[in-house]
Amino acid sequence: MRHWMLTFLLLILFVLEGTVLKWIIPSVWQGNVAVSTHFTLIVVLFFGLFVNRHQALAYGLGFGMLHDVVYYGPTMIGTYSFAMGVVGYLSGLISLRTRSGMLYSMFVITLGNFMFEAIIYGLYRLFQITRDTPQWMFFHIMLPSVLINLLFALLVYVPLRKWLELMASQTVKED
């Protein structure tokens, strides 16, 4: 029952990423750096951390494909889907070892964001869609994007964690 609510939340975040949030970023920054918000990725990472890595993979593949089709279709189909699915699964795989605290969760979110950006850049570089150097990409795209996404993750950490842990406990009770 709660999975439809998560899907609805991800759809709202998906729409916000492409519409409202482009206007929030100051225009001074847009000349020097390219900040891309990946709030759906953050929620998929949290889902992998606190609920289930297999379902995080499914949400990552689905919403990554939605990103590919809506925003990046002419460039290459499948890059966001692959990257978001893999990173969502790996966040759930990492969380199997320890109980996630806030610092550990933020570390996994940061690492997941860097991995996501690196996979996208690596695939674009492999297929010669971009010719930018790794250093330029790190300082002008990856680092600013990860910092903005980490700020969002810090803002939604407590309510999202409580909600996802409640969802996970109800799923266990139903089984």
Protein Blocks (a to p, Z undefined) as FASTA:
>chain_A
ZZmmmmmmmmmmmmmmmmmmmmmpcfklmmmpccdddfklmmmmmmmmmmomklmmmmmm
mmmmmmmmmmmmmmoghjlmmmmmmmmmmmmmmmmmpccdfklmmmmmmmmmmmmmmmmm
mmmmmnomaccdfklmmmmmmmmmmmmmmmmmmmmmmmmmmmmmmmmmmmmmmZZ
